[in-house]
Every structure is written in C-alpha cells, then in structure tokens.
Amino acid sequence: MRSHPHASRPSPASSAASRSGILLSRRAVFGAGFGVAMSLAWAGAATWYITFRDDIAQRVFVRETEMRFTYEDRIAHLATRLEREITQNLVERRTFDSRVAAVAARQAEIEARQAWLRTAAEQAGLASPGEALPSAAAAATRPASPPELRLRNERAATDTGPAPRDRLRALERKLEAAGADEIEIVKTLGRAARTRLSQIRSALDATGLDLSASIGRDGGIGGPLVPVEVRPEAGPMGFLLTDLGSSMAEIRRLDGLVRTLPLRRPLEGEVEHTSGFGARFDPFTRGPALHTGVDFRAETGTPARATGAGRVVTAEYSGGYGNLVEIDHGNGIVTRYGHLMSFLVAPGDRVAAGQVIGLTGSTGRSTGPHLHYETRVAGEPVNPVRFLEAGRLMRRTDG
C-alpha cells in the first residue's frame, strides 16, 4: 500500500511558527546573556571600586598635598626673596640718604668756613670786600647749587639708581677737592697774616711806643675777630685754623691800636717841612728855642686833617698857637694843630683819621701861612716824624 506523497510534509504555517519560536528563543538567550554580562560587569566594577577606593583616595590626597606643599614652598621662597630685596633696598636707601646728608653737611661746613675765612681776611686787611681769597683755587670751594642735593627729598624708586649715585659720587669728589683747596687757602692766609703782623709790629716799633703798655688802656682794644662761629676741627685743618685765628686776632688787636695812633699825614700829598722838631733859632727872637712840633708849608685855607681817630678836647684860640685844635687819641697820646684860620670841629666831637678838622692859616705867633703839627705822649712833646714814618710803613704794607 503506497503512502500519499504529501502525507509527511509539514504545512507552511507550522514552519513559519517554528522559525518564529526559534528566533524568539535566541533573542531571549541573547538578552539574558547581555543582562548577565552587564550584571557581571557592574558587579566587577563595584567590587573593584570597593576594593581600590581607599587607595585611589589616598593617592589623590597625596597628590593634592604635594601640590599644596609645592605652592607653599614657592610662595615662601618668593616671600623670602621679596623681603630680602625690600631689606636690601631699604639698606641702600638709608646708605644713600646718609651719604647725601653727609654731603649736605660737608657742603654747609665748607661754605660756612669759606664765609668765615672771607670775613676774617677782610677784617685783617688781607682781602678787600668782594675780592677773591688769595688762592687760585678759591672758586672751587663753592660746590653749591647742584640739583643733586635735591636727592635727599626725592622718594621715587629710582633715587638710588645709577644716575643719582653717579651724581652723588661726582659731588663727593668735588667736595673732597674743595676741602683740599681750602687747606691751601688757609695756608696762604696764614702766611699773609704772619707777614702782615710782622710789618705792623715793625711799623709800630718805629713810633717808639711801649705797645704792651698801650694795648688794653682806655677800655681795651680788640674783641672777637669775626662774629661767625666755626666748629673746631682736628687734624691739619684744625691746626691751620688755630694758627690763622691767633695771627688774625693779633692783627685785629694791633689794628685797633693803629686806628687810634696819629699815623696819617695832617695835610694831603707830599708837603714840605719848613721847620723840624727840636732845638732851633726862634724866628722872632733869633735865639735858641725848643720847637715842640713840625711846621708844614700850606696855603691859607688848606684843609687840615686828623692824623688819627680820637676826641676833640680843644678847639679855640690858644696864645702862640693861634687857633688850636687838640685831639685826644687815647693811651696818653694827643695831637695839636696850630695857626688855623677856622675850626670845623668842636670840643667833644669824635673824629676819624683823615677827617678835616679846620683850615690852615697864620693865626697866633706865626710868620706866614703854615700848619704847626705836634704830637705829645703822656703830656710830653715827641717828634711827630716817627709817627708819620710808621704811617708811611703802614701804607706801604697796605700796598
């Protein structure tokens, strides 16, 4: 018996259903496998995190700590550098300011001493007012006016830079040179003062006066040389200033005496002596007589001048002297001017050397117009020529 040819072949519907079931089962298996894989991965990650979490955290902490320490070290290093530079700048600033202050003080000292020397030289007759001191380097002793001295008041950060420091060094060198020049000036003034002192003493010796007895009478002569106080110094400059001050003080004392001594000529110009001091034949009696003064030829009306500073004690007609002016010069010294035509002073007047005191004439016991000039010391007549010679030496000294 043959079977039917289509009896064992499945139908199309059942085949489709079978293939669909297979696909669904594969997807289910794949999904289940994927889920299992994800679960295993999550479990593994969770396990790894749990296992290595502390180690990671420790490493992160260590790294952050190292970074913090590194930054702190850098900050500390920068702070140290900054503090060191600030300290160094402060030291440099103070050093710079100290140098500027020293330069300013040195400059003021030199200028003050320069003024002292100039005033002293003028008062001692070693320099005329406004005249340069006797040294070729005198001009260098005035380093004044530099704008560099303003550095002390500037506060900019560049104050201690190269340019200000260079200017300060240049000014310091100028002051050093000025100090050296000043020593030469003091030496020159010292030599000039000693020379002038010797000349004044020689001139005063010509008067025959006892100077030790004369100086200091009538209230004294002298006083401080210069009303400028100079700080005493040590070293060569101190010695030179002491020596110079001593010489100038002596010059001033002697000049005080000289100003009162009758050393000027009573008439201007070179005038002829018509009769000298001492014994002579009297012009009226023709017999021997003592002439107590010197007669100078003079036209009527010629100005008669005081030969020294003093006080007028007489201005009147006085017998043989005719119109007489008598001046007290202190220290027991008086001068007389006789035979005047008229008076230009009165008793009690203070007169200066060279001041006109009257006009010459021929009053009293006189044979013609002339001036009788007389010098008395302690009431005794002395030869006026020696005073006039001393005056000539003084004028030559003043040159």
LODREN-184140 format. One record per residue (C-alpha): residue in one letter; x, y, z. Coordinates in pm, whole numbers, padded with zeros to 5 digits. Example, Ala and Ser with C-alpha at 12.3 -4.5 7.8 and 13.67 -1.06 7.14 Angstrom:
REM residues 2
<rec 'A' <01230 -00450 00780>>
<rec 'S' <01367 -00106 00714>>
***
This chain:
REM residues 399
<rec 'M' <00000 00000 00000>>
<rec 'R' <00167 00332 -00106>>
<rec 'S' <00151 00621 00109>>
<rec 'H' <00031 00953 -00007>>
<rec 'P' <00327 01169 -00121>>
<rec 'H' <00220 01472 00083>>
<rec 'A' <00128 01281 00395>>
<rec 'S' <00465 01360 00596>>
<rec 'R' <00549 01721 00472>>
<rec 'P' <00464 01990 00730>>
<rec 'S' <00246 02269 00633>>
<rec 'P' <00380 02621 00564>>
<rec 'A' <00203 02767 00860>>
<rec 'S' <00364 02532 01101>>
<rec 'S' <00710 02600 00954>>
<rec 'A' <00672 02972 00999>>
<rec 'A' <00562 02928 01354>>
<rec 'S' <00856 02705 01421>>
<rec 'R' <01105 02959 01281>>
<rec 'S' <00949 03238 01482>>
<rec 'G' <00982 03040 01801>>
<rec 'I' <01347 02976 01732>>
<rec 'L' <01414 03347 01679>>
<rec 'L' <01237 03440 01997>>
<rec 'S' <01430 03186 02195>>
<rec 'R' <01761 03318 02053>>
<rec 'R' <01669 03674 02141>>
<rec 'A' <01571 03569 02486>>
<rec 'V' <01900 03390 02525>>
<rec 'F' <02094 03691 02390>>
<rec 'G' <01904 03928 02617>>
<rec 'A' <01954 03706 02911>>
<rec 'G' <02325 03677 02829>>
<rec 'F' <02359 04052 02787>>
<rec 'G' <02186 04110 03117>>
<rec 'V' <02405 03857 03284>>
<rec 'A' <02712 04024 03128>>
<rec 'M' <02606 04368 03242>>
<rec 'S' <02536 04234 03586>>
<rec 'L' <02874 04074 03598>>
<rec 'A' <03040 04395 03470>>
<rec 'W' <02862 04609 03725>>
<rec 'A' <02942 04360 03995>>
<rec 'G' <03304 04357 03886>>
<rec 'A' <03323 04738 03874>>
<rec 'A' <03155 04766 04209>>
<rec 'T' <03388 04509 04351>>
<rec 'W' <03693 04687 04202>>
<rec 'Y' <03578 05027 04331>>
<rec 'I' <03511 04887 04675>>
<rec 'T' <03846 04711 04670>>
<rec 'F' <04061 05004 04538>>
<rec 'R' <03859 05305 04663>>
<rec 'D' <04081 05382 04963>>
<rec 'D' <04395 05351 04753>>
<rec 'I' <04262 05599 04494>>
<rec 'A' <04152 05841 04759>>
<rec 'Q' <04492 05816 04927>>
<rec 'R' <04673 05883 04601>>
<rec 'V' <04453 06182 04524>>
<rec 'F' <04512 06317 04876>>
<rec 'V' <04886 06266 04848>>
<rec 'R' <04898 06441 04511>>
<rec 'E' <04692 06735 04636>>
<rec 'T' <04907 06757 04950>>
<rec 'E' <05225 06758 04742>>
<rec 'M' <05085 07029 04518>>
<rec 'R' <04987 07238 04820>>
<rec 'F' <05330 07199 04977>>
<rec 'T' <05492 07288 04645>>
<rec 'Y' <05284 07603 04616>>
<rec 'E' <05352 07694 04978>>
<rec 'D' <05726 07643 04925>>
<rec 'R' <05718 07863 04617>>
<rec 'I' <05520 08129 04799>>
<rec 'A' <05760 08114 05095>>
<rec 'H' <06057 08139 04859>>
<rec 'L' <05903 08437 04680>>
<rec 'A' <05819 08599 05012>>
<rec 'T' <06178 08549 05131>>
<rec 'R' <06314 08698 04809>>
<rec 'L' <06075 08988 04834>>
<rec 'E' <06168 09052 05198>>
<rec 'R' <06539 09028 05115>>
<rec 'E' <06504 09270 04826>>
<rec 'I' <06295 09508 05035>>
<rec 'T' <06558 09492 05312>>
<rec 'Q' <06840 09543 05062>>
<rec 'N' <06660 09838 04904>>
<rec 'L' <06595 09983 05246>>
<rec 'V' <06962 09948 05341>>
<rec 'E' <07067 10103 05011>>
<rec 'R' <06816 10384 05062>>
<rec 'R' <06942 10454 05411>>
<rec 'T' <07302 10436 05298>>
<rec 'F' <07225 10667 05008>>
<rec 'D' <07035 10910 05231>>
<rec 'S' <07321 10902 05483>>
<rec 'R' <07571 10986 05209>>
<rec 'V' <07351 11268 05082>>
<rec 'A' <07313 11401 05438>>
<rec 'A' <07690 11381 05486>>
<rec 'V' <07748 11564 05158>>
<rec 'A' <07498 11834 05253>>
<rec 'A' <07660 11875 05595>>
<rec 'R' <08009 11887 05441>>
<rec 'Q' <07895 12143 05186>>
<rec 'A' <07739 12361 05457>>
<rec 'E' <08057 12329 05663>>
<rec 'I' <08280 12435 05373>>
<rec 'E' <08053 12727 05285>>
<rec 'A' <08040 12844 05649>>
<rec 'R' <08417 12822 05681>>
<rec 'Q' <08454 12996 05345>>
<rec 'A' <08241 13284 05474>>
<rec 'W' <08447 13288 05795>>
<rec 'L' <08773 13299 05602>>
<rec 'R' <08647 13574 05371>>
<rec 'T' <08523 13789 05660>>
<rec 'A' <08840 13725 05860>>
<rec 'A' <09060 13811 05562>>
<rec 'E' <08867 14134 05501>>
<rec 'Q' <08883 14238 05867>>
<rec 'A' <09253 14157 05887>>
<rec 'G' <09319 14359 05572>>
<rec 'L' <09427 14053 05372>>
<rec 'A' <09145 14090 05118>>
<rec 'S' <08915 14367 05005>>
<rec 'P' <08535 14327 05025>>
<rec 'G' <08419 14121 04728>>
<rec 'E' <08775 14026 04635>>
<rec 'A' <08859 13660 04584>>
<rec 'L' <09059 13499 04860>>
<rec 'P' <09433 13474 04792>>
<rec 'S' <09430 13137 04620>>
<rec 'A' <09395 13034 04261>>
<rec 'A' <09164 12756 04369>>
<rec 'A' <08932 12976 04573>>
<rec 'A' <08648 12943 04326>>
<rec 'A' <08646 12568 04369>>
<rec 'T' <08549 12598 04735>>
<rec 'R' <08190 12668 04641>>
<rec 'P' <08034 12343 04516>>
<rec 'A' <07692 12487 04575>>
<rec 'S' <07370 12489 04376>>
<rec 'P' <07382 12138 04239>>
<rec 'P' <07041 11982 04189>>
<rec 'E' <07198 11668 04331>>
<rec 'L' <07119 11791 04681>>
<rec 'R' <06751 11756 04598>>
<rec 'L' <06804 11378 04605>>
<rec 'R' <06754 11385 04976>>
<rec 'N' <06395 11490 04933>>
<rec 'E' <06308 11268 04638>>
<rec 'R' <06121 10947 04711>>
<rec 'A' <06100 10783 04370>>
<rec 'A' <06211 10424 04336>>
<rec 'T' <06490 10535 04104>>
<rec 'D' <06652 10753 04368>>
<rec 'T' <06929 10502 04427>>
<rec 'G' <06968 10417 04060>>
<rec 'P' <07292 10463 03868>>
<rec 'A' <07232 10826 03769>>
<rec 'P' <07170 10964 04122>>
<rec 'R' <07458 10758 04261>>
<rec 'D' <07688 10887 03990>>
<rec 'R' <07585 11245 04062>>
<rec 'L' <07639 11188 04432>>
<rec 'R' <07988 11044 04373>>
<rec 'A' <08069 11341 04149>>
<rec 'L' <07957 11583 04420>>
<rec 'E' <08158 11395 04683>>
<rec 'R' <08468 11426 04463>>
<rec 'K' <08402 11799 04420>>
<rec 'L' <08376 11842 04796>>
<rec 'E' <08698 11649 04851>>
<rec 'A' <08873 11875 04600>>
<rec 'A' <08717 12180 04765>>
<rec 'G' <08846 12065 05105>>
<rec 'A' <09198 12027 04966>>
<rec 'D' <09177 12371 04804>>
<rec 'E' <09052 12517 05129>>
<rec 'I' <09357 12388 05314>>
<rec 'E' <09574 12569 05059>>
<rec 'I' <09369 12887 05110>>
<rec 'V' <09415 12866 05488>>
<rec 'K' <09788 12812 05442>>
<rec 'T' <09808 13115 05209>>
<rec 'L' <09609 13331 05450>>
<rec 'G' <09828 13213 05738>>
<rec 'R' <10146 13318 05557>>
<rec 'A' <09991 13652 05461>>
<rec 'A' <09871 13709 05818>>
<rec 'R' <10214 13638 05966>>
<rec 'T' <10380 13869 05712>>
<rec 'R' <10135 14150 05779>>
<rec 'L' <10168 14103 06154>>
<rec 'S' <10545 14135 06128>>
<rec 'Q' <10510 14450 05915>>
<rec 'I' <10261 14609 06155>>
<rec 'R' <10488 14539 06451>>
<rec 'S' <10785 14686 06266>>
<rec 'A' <10585 14996 06180>>
<rec 'L' <10461 15037 06537>>
<rec 'D' <10812 14985 06674>>
<rec 'A' <10911 15291 06470>>
<rec 'T' <10684 15504 06693>>
<rec 'G' <10894 15418 06999>>
<rec 'L' <10582 15335 07198>>
<rec 'D' <10566 15059 07456>>
<rec 'L' <10294 14854 07284>>
<rec 'S' <10243 14619 07577>>
<rec 'A' <10157 14919 07791>>
<rec 'S' <09948 15086 07522>>
<rec 'I' <09730 14792 07424>>
<rec 'G' <09448 14748 07668>>
<rec 'R' <09429 15102 07806>>
<rec 'D' <09122 15322 07775>>
<rec 'G' <08876 15034 07796>>
<rec 'G' <09076 14795 07579>>
<rec 'I' <09105 14734 07209>>
<rec 'G' <09013 14423 07017>>
<rec 'G' <08728 14181 07068>>
<rec 'P' <08625 13879 06868>>
<rec 'L' <08769 13873 06520>>
<rec 'V' <08459 13751 06336>>
<rec 'P' <08103 13706 06468>>
<rec 'V' <08080 13371 06287>>
<rec 'E' <08128 13059 06492>>
<rec 'V' <08320 12779 06323>>
<rec 'R' <08317 12427 06463>>
<rec 'P' <08665 12332 06587>>
<rec 'E' <08832 12060 06384>>
<rec 'A' <09105 11809 06439>>
<rec 'G' <09390 11732 06206>>
<rec 'P' <09578 11966 05973>>
<rec 'M' <09280 12195 05913>>
<rec 'G' <09225 12242 06286>>
<rec 'F' <09590 12332 06341>>
<rec 'L' <09593 12572 06046>>
<rec 'L' <09272 12744 06157>>
<rec 'T' <09403 12780 06513>>
<rec 'D' <09726 12935 06389>>
<rec 'L' <09542 13161 06145>>
<rec 'G' <09290 13268 06409>>
<rec 'S' <09569 13356 06651>>
<rec 'S' <09753 13567 06391>>
<rec 'M' <09436 13744 06282>>
<rec 'A' <09331 13814 06639>>
<rec 'E' <09672 13976 06698>>
<rec 'I' <09637 14177 06375>>
<rec 'R' <09297 14298 06491>>
<rec 'R' <09430 14400 06830>>
<rec 'L' <09717 14592 06674>>
<rec 'D' <09488 14740 06410>>
<rec 'G' <09268 14866 06691>>
<rec 'L' <09569 15048 06830>>
<rec 'V' <09680 15165 06485>>
<rec 'R' <09339 15323 06421>>
<rec 'T' <09386 15541 06728>>
<rec 'L' <09752 15632 06667>>
<rec 'P' <09827 15955 06478>>
<rec 'L' <09991 15789 06177>>
<rec 'R' <09831 15981 05890>>
<rec 'R' <09969 16300 05739>>
<rec 'P' <09789 16614 05858>>
<rec 'L' <09791 16754 05504>>
<rec 'E' <09717 16573 05181>>
<rec 'G' <10005 16497 04944>>
<rec 'E' <10377 16541 04989>>
<rec 'V' <10418 16866 05181>>
<rec 'E' <10745 17046 05263>>
<rec 'H' <10860 17073 05621>>
<rec 'T' <10954 17432 05692>>
<rec 'S' <11075 17364 06046>>
<rec 'G' <11151 17038 06224>>
<rec 'F' <11118 16914 06580>>
<rec 'G' <11374 17006 06843>>
<rec 'A' <11615 17292 06905>>
<rec 'R' <11616 17579 06653>>
<rec 'F' <11658 17952 06630>>
<rec 'D' <11332 18118 06716>>
<rec 'P' <11202 18315 06414>>
<rec 'F' <11112 18612 06635>>
<rec 'T' <11387 18627 06899>>
<rec 'R' <11659 18472 06680>>
<rec 'G' <11773 18287 06989>>
<rec 'P' <11784 17910 07053>>
<rec 'A' <11450 17758 07149>>
<rec 'L' <11274 17422 07155>>
<rec 'H' <11030 17364 06871>>
<rec 'T' <10775 17114 07005>>
<rec 'G' <10632 17015 06669>>
<rec 'V' <10678 17020 06293>>
<rec 'D' <10576 17306 06060>>
<rec 'F' <10427 17221 05720>>
<rec 'R' <10410 17470 05436>>
<rec 'A' <10043 17528 05341>>
<rec 'E' <09843 17790 05157>>
<rec 'T' <09573 17969 05353>>
<rec 'G' <09254 17764 05357>>
<rec 'T' <09422 17425 05303>>
<rec 'P' <09222 17151 05486>>
<rec 'A' <09396 17022 05799>>
<rec 'R' <09310 16661 05877>>
<rec 'A' <09311 16448 06194>>
<rec 'T' <09608 16213 06186>>
<rec 'G' <09421 15952 06388>>
<rec 'A' <09081 15876 06536>>
<rec 'G' <09000 16042 06866>>
<rec 'R' <08800 16303 07058>>
<rec 'V' <08838 16679 07022>>
<rec 'V' <08932 16830 07357>>
<rec 'T' <09021 17183 07240>>
<rec 'A' <08903 17399 06950>>
<rec 'E' <08981 17762 07045>>
<rec 'Y' <09232 18040 07027>>
<rec 'S' <09536 17950 07245>>
<rec 'G' <09813 18213 07266>>
<rec 'G' <10111 18144 07042>>
<rec 'Y' <09930 17851 06879>>
<rec 'G' <09665 18085 06746>>
<rec 'N' <09352 17890 06659>>
<rec 'L' <09428 17546 06802>>
<rec 'V' <09260 17206 06775>>
<rec 'E' <09375 16938 07017>>
<rec 'I' <09267 16573 06976>>
<rec 'D' <09296 16301 07239>>
<rec 'H' <09373 15965 07074>>
<rec 'G' <09373 15761 07394>>
<rec 'N' <09663 15580 07559>>
<rec 'G' <09801 15919 07666>>
<rec 'I' <09856 16039 07307>>
<rec 'V' <09733 16379 07186>>
<rec 'T' <09796 16583 06872>>
<rec 'R' <09780 16960 06822>>
<rec 'Y' <09707 17159 06506>>
<rec 'G' <09803 17528 06535>>
<rec 'H' <09772 17856 06345>>
<rec 'L' <09437 17754 06187>>
<rec 'M' <09227 18006 06003>>
<rec 'S' <08898 17842 06116>>
<rec 'F' <08755 17543 06300>>
<rec 'L' <08539 17266 06152>>
<rec 'V' <08501 17071 06478>>
<rec 'A' <08402 17149 06836>>
<rec 'P' <08514 17015 07175>>
<rec 'G' <08362 16674 07244>>
<rec 'D' <08337 16575 06877>>
<rec 'R' <08454 16228 06776>>
<rec 'V' <08671 16240 06466>>
<rec 'A' <08804 15974 06233>>
<rec 'A' <09151 15954 06085>>
<rec 'G' <09167 16178 05780>>
<rec 'Q' <08866 16389 05879>>
<rec 'V' <08901 16764 05809>>
<rec 'I' <08913 16950 06140>>
<rec 'G' <08992 17306 06021>>
<rec 'L' <09153 17525 05757>>
<rec 'T' <09516 17636 05777>>
<rec 'G' <09610 18000 05824>>
<rec 'S' <09858 18219 06008>>
<rec 'T' <09696 18298 06344>>
<rec 'G' <09896 18336 06665>>
<rec 'R' <10275 18351 06674>>
<rec 'S' <10334 18286 06303>>
<rec 'T' <10537 18443 06027>>
<rec 'G' <10310 18320 05745>>
<rec 'P' <10051 18059 05641>>
<rec 'H' <10150 17713 05759>>
<rec 'L' <10037 17430 05988>>
<rec 'H' <10206 17364 06318>>
<rec 'Y' <10159 16993 06397>>
<rec 'E' <10252 16849 06735>>
<rec 'T' <10242 16506 06900>>
<rec 'R' <10251 16456 07277>>
<rec 'V' <10277 16133 07477>>
<rec 'A' <10189 16148 07847>>
<rec 'G' <10199 16527 07824>>
<rec 'E' <10550 16542 07676>>
<rec 'P' <10616 16652 07317>>
<rec 'V' <10773 16384 07097>>
<rec 'N' <10895 16402 06740>>
<rec 'P' <10588 16358 06516>>
<rec 'V' <10811 16236 06232>>
<rec 'R' <10850 15891 06385>>
<rec 'F' <10470 15850 06388>>
<rec 'L' <10449 15978 06032>>
<rec 'E' <10724 15733 05931>>
<rec 'A' <10532 15450 06097>>
<rec 'G' <10227 15562 05898>>
<rec 'R' <10432 15554 05578>>
<rec 'L' <10542 15197 05656>>
<rec 'M' <10181 15101 05723>>
<rec 'R' <10066 15248 05392>>
<rec 'R' <10341 15058 05216>>
<rec 'T' <10226 14741 05395>>
<rec 'D' <09868 14801 05284>>
<rec 'G' <10016 14843 04939>>
***
